[in-house]
Amino acid sequence: MPEIDGCEAAKLIRMSDHPEGPTIPLIAMTDHALSDDVAKALAAGMNSFIEKPIVRRKIVIVTLQNFRA
């Protein structure tokens, strides 16, 4: 995103007035797999974290874990 990064977007979504803002699942995706990056994403309001390179099985698992009703 040109104006803001994903962590800032997550914070804005969580603080929004939208009724699903606090609960909508947010999954960070980055090529940085450092523990500081994971901590930063989770602190910003992300529910989970997927690192690149993309592994299809990992995406399915994380999606199912976060989108179960």
N, C-alpha and C positions, 0 to 999 in steps of 0.2 A: 504494500500500500504506500503510495507516495507521500501522504501527509502524516500518517501515524503507523506504528508497527503493530503487530498482532497483540502484544501484551497491553498496549494502550487501548486498542480496540476492545479487548476483553474487559478491561476496567470500565470503559464507557458502557458496554452492554450490561454489565452487572449493576451499574449505577442508574441505568435508564428507568424511565417510568413504565416501560412496557411490562405487561403482566408476566411474561415469560423471561424477562431479563435476568432475574436471579437464578433461574433453574435451567435455562436452555443449555444443553451440553456444548461445551467448547473444547476442541481438541487442537493443541498446538502441533505444527509440523515444521521442522527445521532441519538443517544439515549439521547443527551443533548438538552433540549428545552429551555435553558436559553436565555434571550434576548442578552447577550454578544455573545453567540454562533451564533445566527442568524446574528447579526451585523458583526461578523468576517467573516462568510460565504459570506454575501452580499458584504462586502468590498473587499473580495478576487476575486470577479467577478462572483459569483454564481447568477443565476436569481431568484432562489426560494429555499425553505427550507422545508423538510419533516422530522418530528421527528418519532422515533420509540416509541411504537409498530406501525407497519405498518397497516394503515387502507386503504383498497382497494379503497374506494370512494375518499379519499384524494389524492391518487396517480393519479387516473384518472383526477380529477379536476386540479391538479397542472400540469400534463402533457399537458392537453388540453390548459391551459392558456399559457404555454410556447412554444408549438410547432405549434401554429396556423400560417398558411402562410399568 
